[in-house]
Amino acid sequence: MKLSKNILLAVGVLAVLTLGVVAATDNEISACVTNDTGKLRMINFLEGMTKQCAPTETLLVWNKQGIQGPQGDKGDKGDTGDQGEPGLSAQHGAGNIAFIFSDLSMDGYYILKTDGTVWIASNNPPHTTQIQVGLALPVPVGDIVAWQLRTLVDKDGNYWFLPNNPSVWQNFGPLP
């Protein structure tokens, strides 16, 4: 009986010692807690693995970061920001040319300049001439994103059309 008590005692001591030297990972914090007083002693097994809990202490290991909790409530709306600096007007083309439209029926091009004038450039014979299209453009040239002599699209997406017998540019609104 005495031999089995000694074996049982040895197994128990070994279990306590084994529990006392279990290494923590990078994501864990380890401490030894004194069994009779509850005093906590922080240990770091990652520094050489020589520290361990004494037989009168219990190893306590916990995660540095817990599991992610539920998403919180939506926050209040923030204050309105300050007014930004005004942007530059849109510029298309190069130099003083905003748009060029090819008209295959005349073997030439219509050119919309940044000052709003329209010119015709012909290949036969080569020349350029300012022409009158009818009415002044309905929007500043810098607000135009697409142009073809009698049609244009402005920066707000409005489609404009100038009939052959113009009385007014017609605005068909934003394209669907």
C-alpha positions in Angstrom: 0.0 0.0 0.0 2.9 2.3 0.8 4.3 1.9 -2.7 1.0 2.7 -4.4 0.7 5.9 -2.2 4.2 7.0 -3.2 3.4 6.3 -6.9 0.1 8.2 -6.6 1.9 11.1 -4.9 4.6 11.2 -7.6 2.0 11.2 -10.3 0.2 14.1 -8.6 3.4 16.1 -8.2 4.3 15.5 -11.8 0.8 16.6 -12.9 1.1 19.9 -10.9 4.6 20.5 -12.2 3.5 19.8 -15.8 0.6 22.2 -15.5 2.9 24.8 -14.0 5.3 24.8 -17.0 2.8 24.8 -19.9 4.0 27.6 -22.2 1.8 30.4 -23.3 1.7 31.5 -26.9 2.2 35.0 -28.4 -1.5 35.6 -28.0 -1.7 34.6 -24.3 -0.8 36.1 -20.9 0.4 33.8 -18.1 0.4 34.2 -14.4 0.8 32.1 -11.3 -1.8 32.4 -8.6 -0.9 31.5 -5.0 -3.3 28.8 -3.8 -3.8 30.1 -0.3 -3.8 33.9 -0.8 -4.9 34.3 -4.4 -1.9 36.6 -5.0 -1.2 36.9 -8.8 2.4 36.8 -10.2 2.8 37.5 -13.9 5.2 35.3 -15.8 6.4 35.2 -19.4 7.2 31.7 -20.6 8.4 33.1 -23.9 11.6 34.4 -22.3 13.6 31.3 -22.1 10.9 28.9 -20.7 12.6 28.8 -17.3 9.9 30.4 -15.2 7.3 28.2 -13.8 4.7 28.1 -11.1 5.7 26.8 -7.7 3.9 23.7 -6.2 1.8 26.1 -4.0 0.7 28.1 -7.1 -1.8 27.4 -10.0 -1.0 28.4 -13.6 -3.5 30.8 -15.0 -3.4 31.6 -18.8 -5.8 33.9 -20.7 -5.9 35.4 -24.2 -4.5 38.8 -24.9 -7.5 39.5 -27.1 -11.0 38.0 -26.8 -13.3 36.9 -29.5 -14.9 39.7 -31.5 -18.1 41.0 -30.0 -21.2 42.0 -31.9 -21.2 45.2 -34.0 -22.1 48.3 -32.0 -24.9 50.8 -32.7 -24.5 53.3 -35.5 -22.9 56.5 -34.3 -24.5 60.0 -34.5 -24.1 62.0 -37.7 -21.0 64.2 -37.7 -20.9 67.9 -38.3 -21.0 69.3 -41.8 -17.5 69.9 -43.1 -16.1 73.2 -44.3 -16.7 74.3 -47.8 -14.0 73.1 -50.2 -12.1 75.3 -52.6 -13.8 75.8 -55.9 -12.6 73.5 -58.6 -11.2 74.5 -62.0 -13.6 74.6 -64.9 -13.6 71.6 -67.2 -11.3 71.9 -70.2 -11.4 69.6 -73.2 -9.1 69.5 -76.1 -5.9 71.5 -76.3 -5.0 75.1 -76.3 -8.2 77.1 -77.2 -9.9 74.1 -78.8 -12.6 72.4 -76.7 -14.1 69.9 -79.1 -13.8 68.7 -82.7 -16.6 67.1 -84.6 -16.0 65.3 -87.9 -18.7 65.8 -90.5 -18.1 63.2 -93.2 -20.6 64.8 -95.6 -18.4 67.9 -96.0 -14.9 66.3 -95.7 -14.0 68.5 -92.8 -14.5 69.3 -89.1 -16.5 71.5 -86.9 -14.4 73.0 -84.1 -15.8 74.4 -80.8 -13.3 76.8 -79.2 -13.1 77.6 -75.5 -14.5 81.1 -76.2 -17.8 79.5 -77.6 -17.2 80.3 -81.2 -17.6 77.5 -83.9 -15.2 77.1 -86.8 -15.2 74.9 -89.8 -12.0 73.3 -91.0 -12.1 71.9 -94.5 -9.6 69.8 -96.3 -10.4 70.8 -99.8 -8.9 73.4 -100.1 -7.4 73.5 -96.5 -8.8 76.4 -94.6 -10.7 77.4 -91.4 -13.6 79.8 -91.1 -15.7 81.0 -88.2 -19.4 80.2 -88.7 -22.7 81.1 -87.0 -24.6 78.1 -85.8 -27.6 80.0 -84.8 -27.9 80.7 -81.1 -25.2 81.1 -78.4 -24.5 77.9 -76.4 -27.0 77.3 -73.6 -24.2 76.5 -71.0 -20.6 77.7 -70.6 -18.1 75.7 -72.7 -16.4 74.5 -69.5 -19.7 72.8 -68.5 -19.9 70.8 -71.8 -18.8 67.1 -71.7 -19.8 66.1 -75.3 -20.5 68.3 -78.3 -21.5 67.8 -82.0 -22.4 71.1 -83.7 -26.2 71.0 -82.8 -26.2 68.6 -79.9 -24.3 68.7 -76.6 -24.3 67.1 -73.1 -23.5 69.2 -70.1 -21.8 68.3 -66.9 -25.2 67.6 -65.2 -26.1 65.0 -67.8 -28.6 67.2 -69.7 -28.9 66.5 -73.4 -29.3 69.7 -75.5 -30.5 69.9 -79.1 -30.5 72.9 -81.5 -33.0 72.4 -84.4 -32.2 73.5 -88.0 -34.5 76.5 -87.8 -33.4 77.5 -84.3 -35.5 79.5 -82.0 -34.1 78.1 -78.8 -31.8 75.3 -77.6 -34.1 72.5 -76.4 -33.1 70.7 -73.1 -34.3 67.1 -73.0 -33.0 66.7 -69.5 -30.7 63.9 -68.2 -30.3 60.9 -70.5 -32.1 57.8 -69.1 
